[in-house]
Amino acid sequence: MSGYQIRYLESQEREDVDIFNTIKTRRTVRDFKPDPIPKDIVHKLLQTARWSPSSSNTQPWHFVAVQNRETIKKLGEIATQGSFIGNAPLIIVVVMDRAFRPGVDAGRAIQQMELYAWSEGMGTCFVGFREVDQQRQVKELLNIPQEMELITTLPFGYRIGRPKGQGVPRKPMSEIAHSESFGNPYSPD
Amino acid sequence: MSGYQIRYLESQEREDVDIFNTIKTRRTVRDFKPDPIPKDIVHKLLQTARWSPSSSNTQPWHFVAVQNRETIKKLGEIATQGSFIGNAPLIIVVVMDRAFRPGVDAGRAIQQMELYAWSEGMGTCFVGFREVDQQRQVKELLNIPQEMELITTLPFGYRIGRPKGQGVPRKPMSEIAHSESFGNPYSPD
């Protein structure tokens, strides 16, 4: 951002619009306000997924936006490893259809949604289904063809208060980043 | 952004800082200025990857930042499907190590880098390696353990001019987004 902008933005507000700081301050969120997500925000969330890049522009994805309380409650019962999704006002189910790189393409769309959601005061937490039987149940509940690949039932809701602390710890940069060649630890200097 | 902020931002500048518009205006970039990427920007790019969420916070990734011209030239020769990477001033190689969800975790980190890069006037284009022999060559060149999973050699560079047009076409929203249940086309109204 230019100095011109910075002068006119309060520091907390600036943090919310600058993309680097959005990425830096984002936290995984499992507790949501019960408030429904306005229609125009749901639409923008789906747009951020739709505009994501994909392998050879195949767009091999489907997004099911669930807001019905009964359906969300049932999804929370199936998701024993992430039952908190049952309290989210919105779940976007991500499904891949004959994708060459289902994980990468889905991951990029998911992250666009997560960052946009964060900038709107919302949060999310990835919930996958490792058990084949759970996947079958989710697909049956939502009428998703069984042959498609269920990636996640991604909950969205407004955050309760500001996140505290530093978030989950990260490995040191020198352990995961390498300079020019693997094994040569990256250093910012 | 609040109305307060919007009043003080010129429309083009606002487009660059607002995360929704960053996502909306982002394009895949294959032509780069030869200008090197400043050290602090490389560092911030790696930070955006490091701060990405991952399955059970396993952080199963490695990022190799390559700026050596000879190495980049060789990567461009190996990447016959994306030889333009040979002209990028920076390549970040993404490698996953015993990841449960290598694609999704990599995709989320990649997208954080891509969006931050875009906000800095840079661009990128996903280049993967479908051929086992190409993967072997990249790993040998960069000393990456052969058992790790090579996801992409992601080029970064400053964009040449403003992108023209609408970008690659997207499927209609009603084709990929569903309301409450698969097969019930989503409509914004």
HADDOCK unambig.tbl for C-alpha pairs under 7 A between the chains (distance, minus, plus):
assign (segid A and resid 1 and name CA) (segid B and resid 17 and name CA) 6.83 0.50 0.50
assign (segid A and resid 5 and name CA) (segid B and resid 9 and name CA) 6.31 0.50 0.50
assign (segid A and resid 8 and name CA) (segid B and resid 8 and name CA) 6.65 0.50 0.50
assign (segid A and resid 9 and name CA) (segid B and resid 5 and name CA) 6.42 0.50 0.50
assign (segid A and resid 17 and name CA) (segid B and resid 1 and name CA) 6.83 0.50 0.50
assign (segid A and resid 17 and name CA) (segid B and resid 17 and name CA) 6.01 0.50 0.50
assign (segid A and resid 17 and name CA) (segid B and resid 18 and name CA) 5.58 0.50 0.50
assign (segid A and resid 17 and name CA) (segid B and resid 19 and name CA) 6.66 0.50 0.50
assign (segid A and resid 18 and name CA) (segid B and resid 17 and name CA) 5.60 0.50 0.50
assign (segid A and resid 19 and name CA) (segid B and resid 17 and name CA) 6.67 0.50 0.50
assign (segid A and resid 19 and name CA) (segid B and resid 19 and name CA) 6.08 0.50 0.50
assign (segid A and resid 19 and name CA) (segid B and resid 116 and name CA) 6.21 0.50 0.50
assign (segid A and resid 20 and name CA) (segid B and resid 116 and name CA) 6.03 0.50 0.50
assign (segid A and resid 23 and name CA) (segid B and resid 48 and name CA) 6.38 0.50 0.50
assign (segid A and resid 24 and name CA) (segid B and resid 51 and name CA) 6.59 0.50 0.50
assign (segid A and resid 39 and name CA) (segid B and resid 188 and name CA) 6.90 0.50 0.50
assign (segid A and resid 43 and name CA) (segid B and resid 188 and name CA) 6.00 0.50 0.50
assign (segid A and resid 48 and name CA) (segid B and resid 23 and name CA) 6.38 0.50 0.50
assign (segid A and resid 51 and name CA) (segid B and resid 24 and name CA) 6.60 0.50 0.50
assign (segid A and resid 61 and name CA) (segid B and resid 176 and name CA) 6.48 0.50 0.50
assign (segid A and resid 62 and name CA) (segid B and resid 176 and name CA) 4.64 0.50 0.50
assign (segid A and resid 62 and name CA) (segid B and resid 177 and name CA) 5.80 0.50 0.50
assign (segid A and resid 63 and name CA) (segid B and resid 176 and name CA) 6.17 0.50 0.50
assign (segid A and resid 63 and name CA) (segid B and resid 177 and name CA) 4.77 0.50 0.50
assign (segid A and resid 63 and name CA) (segid B and resid 178 and name CA) 6.13 0.50 0.50
assign (segid A and resid 64 and name CA) (segid B and resid 177 and name CA) 5.79 0.50 0.50
assign (segid A and resid 64 and name CA) (segid B and resid 178 and name CA) 4.56 0.50 0.50
assign (segid A and resid 64 and name CA) (segid B and resid 179 and name CA) 5.78 0.50 0.50
assign (segid A and resid 64 and name CA) (segid B and resid 180 and name CA) 6.35 0.50 0.50
assign (segid A and resid 64 and name CA) (segid B and resid 181 and name CA) 6.40 0.50 0.50
assign (segid A and resid 64 and name CA) (segid B and resid 182 and name CA) 6.26 0.50 0.50
assign (segid A and resid 65 and name CA) (segid B and resid 178 and name CA) 6.11 0.50 0.50
assign (segid A and resid 65 and name CA) (segid B and resid 179 and name CA) 5.14 0.50 0.50
assign (segid A and resid 65 and name CA) (segid B and resid 180 and name CA) 5.65 0.50 0.50
assign (segid A and resid 66 and name CA) (segid B and resid 179 and name CA) 6.34 0.50 0.50
assign (segid A and resid 66 and name CA) (segid B and resid 180 and name CA) 4.39 0.50 0.50
assign (segid A and resid 67 and name CA) (segid B and resid 180 and name CA) 6.59 0.50 0.50
assign (segid A and resid 68 and name CA) (segid B and resid 180 and name CA) 6.76 0.50 0.50
assign (segid A and resid 103 and name CA) (segid B and resid 103 and name CA) 3.93 0.50 0.50
assign (segid A and resid 103 and name CA) (segid B and resid 104 and name CA) 4.24 0.50 0.50
assign (segid A and resid 103 and name CA) (segid B and resid 107 and name CA) 6.97 0.50 0.50
assign (segid A and resid 104 and name CA) (segid B and resid 103 and name CA) 4.26 0.50 0.50
assign (segid A and resid 104 and name CA) (segid B and resid 104 and name CA) 5.00 0.50 0.50
assign (segid A and resid 104 and name CA) (segid B and resid 106 and name CA) 6.34 0.50 0.50
assign (segid A and resid 104 and name CA) (segid B and resid 107 and name CA) 4.21 0.50 0.50
assign (segid A and resid 105 and name CA) (segid B and resid 107 and name CA) 6.51 0.50 0.50
assign (segid A and resid 106 and name CA) (segid B and resid 104 and name CA) 6.34 0.50 0.50
assign (segid A and resid 107 and name CA) (segid B and resid 103 and name CA) 6.97 0.50 0.50
assign (segid A and resid 107 and name CA) (segid B and resid 104 and name CA) 4.21 0.50 0.50
assign (segid A and resid 107 and name CA) (segid B and resid 105 and name CA) 6.49 0.50 0.50
assign (segid A and resid 107 and name CA) (segid B and resid 107 and name CA) 4.30 0.50 0.50
assign (segid A and resid 107 and name CA) (segid B and resid 108 and name CA) 4.73 0.50 0.50
assign (segid A and resid 108 and name CA) (segid B and resid 107 and name CA) 4.75 0.50 0.50
assign (segid A and resid 108 and name CA) (segid B and resid 108 and name CA) 5.07 0.50 0.50
assign (segid A and resid 108 and name CA) (segid B and resid 111 and name CA) 5.16 0.50 0.50
assign (segid A and resid 111 and name CA) (segid B and resid 108 and name CA) 5.15 0.50 0.50
assign (segid A and resid 111 and name CA) (segid B and resid 111 and name CA) 6.38 0.50 0.50
assign (segid A and resid 116 and name CA) (segid B and resid 19 and name CA) 6.21 0.50 0.50
assign (segid A and resid 116 and name CA) (segid B and resid 20 and name CA) 6.02 0.50 0.50
assign (segid A and resid 142 and name CA) (segid B and resid 181 and name CA) 4.71 0.50 0.50
assign (segid A and resid 142 and name CA) (segid B and resid 182 and name CA) 5.82 0.50 0.50
assign (segid A and resid 143 and name CA) (segid B and resid 181 and name CA) 6.07 0.50 0.50
assign (segid A and resid 143 and name CA) (segid B and resid 182 and name CA) 5.33 0.50 0.50
assign (segid A and resid 144 and name CA) (segid B and resid 182 and name CA) 5.39 0.50 0.50
assign (segid A and resid 176 and name CA) (segid B and resid 61 and name CA) 6.48 0.50 0.50
assign (segid A and resid 176 and name CA) (segid B and resid 62 and name CA) 4.64 0.50 0.50
assign (segid A and resid 176 and name CA) (segid B and resid 63 and name CA) 6.17 0.50 0.50
assign (segid A and resid 177 and name CA) (segid B and resid 62 and name CA) 5.80 0.50 0.50
assign (segid A and resid 177 and name CA) (segid B and resid 63 and name CA) 4.77 0.50 0.50
assign (segid A and resid 177 and name CA) (segid B and resid 64 and name CA) 5.78 0.50 0.50
assign (segid A and resid 178 and name CA) (segid B and resid 63 and name CA) 6.13 0.50 0.50
assign (segid A and resid 178 and name CA) (segid B and resid 64 and name CA) 4.56 0.50 0.50
assign (segid A and resid 178 and name CA) (segid B and resid 65 and name CA) 6.10 0.50 0.50
assign (segid A and resid 179 and name CA) (segid B and resid 64 and name CA) 5.78 0.50 0.50
assign (segid A and resid 179 and name CA) (segid B and resid 65 and name CA) 5.14 0.50 0.50
assign (segid A and resid 179 and name CA) (segid B and resid 66 and name CA) 6.34 0.50 0.50
assign (segid A and resid 180 and name CA) (segid B and resid 64 and name CA) 6.35 0.50 0.50
assign (segid A and resid 180 and name CA) (segid B and resid 65 and name CA) 5.65 0.50 0.50
assign (segid A and resid 180 and name CA) (segid B and resid 66 and name CA) 4.38 0.50 0.50
assign (segid A and resid 180 and name CA) (segid B and resid 67 and name CA) 6.60 0.50 0.50
assign (segid A and resid 180 and name CA) (segid B and resid 68 and name CA) 6.77 0.50 0.50
assign (segid A and resid 181 and name CA) (segid B and resid 64 and name CA) 6.40 0.50 0.50
assign (segid A and resid 181 and name CA) (segid B and resid 142 and name CA) 4.70 0.50 0.50
assign (segid A and resid 181 and name CA) (segid B and resid 143 and name CA) 6.06 0.50 0.50
assign (segid A and resid 182 and name CA) (segid B and resid 64 and name CA) 6.27 0.50 0.50
assign (segid A and resid 182 and name CA) (segid B and resid 142 and name CA) 5.81 0.50 0.50
assign (segid A and resid 182 and name CA) (segid B and resid 143 and name CA) 5.31 0.50 0.50
assign (segid A and resid 182 and name CA) (segid B and resid 144 and name CA) 5.38 0.50 0.50
assign (segid A and resid 188 and name CA) (segid B and resid 39 and name CA) 6.89 0.50 0.50
assign (segid A and resid 188 and name CA) (segid B and resid 43 and name CA) 5.99 0.50 0.50
